[in-house]
Amino acid sequence: MPRKKLDLSLTVEHLSILNEKGELDKDLEPDIPEDLLLKLYRFMVLGRKFDERLISLQRQGRIGTFAPISGQEASQLGAVAPLQASDWFVPSFRETAAEIWRGRSMESVILAFGGYSDGALVGKEGEEEEPKNNMPVAVPVSSQIPHAVGIGWGMKYRKKEDVVMTFFGDGGTSEGDFHEGMNFAGVYQCPVVFVCQNNQWAISVPRKKQTRSETLAQKALAYGMPGIQVDGNDVLAVYSAAKEAVERARKGDGPSMIECVTYRLQMHTTADDPKRYRKEEEVEEWKKRDPIKRFQKYLKDKGLLSDEKIEELDGKIQEEIKSAVERAEKLMKDFTDPLQMFDHAYAELPPYLKEQREELAEEIEATGQKAQGKKEEKEEE
């Protein structure tokens, strides 16, 4: 039999509404209420300034290592903005701005990066506001994707109209969990929105070494769902694509994938030195596409922002961050000793952990005695 072409009609669209110069395609401009536009801007600025403060805290040794988000604010906030409180949000390890949008406090983030398990709590009983359906951070790459699909399948089984949104990076598309999750979601038509933050680098591995595919969005087509590529530094484009995908899932029309083409302006984590594997010229070029600056211009053109309002908002945000740091550091002092880290791993500690616990207890006691001695010497002076 002769070969014949199958008429699959598979295409991937690229969406850009607000270009890097802040110029608007009015035909594609989404209908977003003014209060939501200003809220998006506020959280984008908050995400950037909080990121900068966290880097400072880490460099001072006041918290541990973490994954900065600078440059990716539009990809995160434009995506989660269309979600309802009852929808599920399943992050990886670089969605701090989206987590705060969904109700996580900044002090909670600081506590988690400081090594306190209390920072990972999603919600507590007795709170006035019901905790939103947010999953905690997932550090193992793409491990959160099957969890998101499982939640989606469970909601479909219960005939609920809620949606799940999960995030991952370009490197995550090389993991088996990504493919298994996408395949399951496609076969069972789970109400899941897959958001890929393609920030060009999976630690030191560039996008071109992840896959030969022209886009990451086209991977969705193999699993029977639509995939779209958007300018991830254009919050209007991300919001439009996410709103469409969320509405599609809510109606029962199945999953979608969004590839947000963006850039990580900082290091992969604060334990990383990006200068060893990428050129500064590349970073400078991406800075010209800053998502905050272009959105700021858009809001100014609409008469919603002015230089005075920007300055006033910056000051308020800095005060919020300062207060959050103070509250978090007070909580760190109020919490019980670090030996508790050994209490909930095993019913009975194995010998090697008992030994480590004893060593740490001795170190804490010695450090405390040394500190007390210095304090007494100072008081005598």
MOUR-V300817 format. One line per field, one symbol per residue. phi: phi as a letter, one per 30 degrees, with the letter a starting at -180 (. if undefined). A space follows every 50 residues. Layout:
# MOUR-V300817
phi->???
This chain:
# MOUR-V300817
phi->.ddbddddhcbbcccbcbddcidccddceddceeddeddddedddeeddd edddddddddicbddacdcejcddddddddeddcdddccbdcbbbedddd edjdddddddddddjcdddcddabdjddcddddcddecdeeidddddddd ddddddddiccdbcbbcacddddccdeddddddddddchddbccccddci bchccdedcdadddbdddddddcibdbbcbddccdddddddddddddddd djcjdbbcccdbaddcdebdcccdddbbddddddddddcedddddddddd ddicbbeddddddedddddddedddddddddedddddddddddbdbdbdd edddddddddddddddddddddddddddddd
